[in-house]
Amino acid sequence: TKFEVALRVVTRQMLPGIITGILLAFGRGIGDAASVLFTAGYTDRIPTSLMNP
């Protein structure tokens, strides 16, 4: 049908953008996690309370 053909054409046009968005989101997540892990790993001991740095 015309709908199926249009859906396949539109899906093929959307696919590169969807893949790009997934890769950018994955990279952003890794970057955010890396900064938190670096900051948390910089301390030499685990704090016992919020007021104890």
C-alpha positions as CSV (number, residue, x, y, z in Angstrom):
1,T,0.0,0.0,0.0
2,K,1.0,3.6,-0.2
3,F,1.3,3.9,3.5
4,E,3.8,1.0,3.7
5,V,5.9,2.5,1.0
6,A,5.9,5.9,2.6
7,L,6.7,4.3,6.0
8,R,9.7,2.5,4.5
9,V,11.0,5.6,2.8
10,V,10.6,7.7,5.9
11,T,12.2,5.1,8.0
12,R,15.3,4.9,5.8
13,Q,15.6,8.7,5.9
14,M,15.3,8.7,9.7
15,L,17.8,5.9,10.4
16,P,21.1,7.9,10.2
17,G,19.7,10.6,12.5
18,I,18.5,8.0,15.1
19,I,21.9,6.2,15.0
20,T,23.7,9.6,15.4
21,G,21.5,10.5,18.4
22,I,22.2,7.2,20.1
23,L,25.9,7.6,19.6
24,L,25.9,11.2,20.9
25,A,23.8,10.2,24.0
26,F,26.2,7.3,24.7
27,G,29.2,9.6,24.5
28,R,27.6,12.1,26.7
29,G,26.7,9.5,29.3
30,I,30.3,8.2,29.3
31,G,31.7,11.7,29.7
32,D,29.4,12.5,32.6
33,A,30.2,9.3,34.3
34,A,33.9,9.7,33.8
35,S,33.9,13.2,35.4
36,V,32.0,11.9,38.5
37,L,34.2,8.8,38.8
38,F,37.4,11.0,38.5
39,T,36.1,13.4,41.2
40,A,35.0,10.5,43.5
41,G,38.3,8.7,42.9
42,Y,40.4,11.7,43.9
43,T,39.7,11.3,47.6
44,D,41.9,9.0,49.6
45,R,39.2,7.9,52.1
46,I,35.4,7.5,52.1
47,P,33.7,10.3,54.1
48,T,31.5,9.1,56.9
49,S,29.0,12.1,56.8
50,L,28.1,15.0,54.6
51,M,29.9,17.4,57.0
52,N,33.1,15.4,57.0
53,P,35.0,16.1,53.7
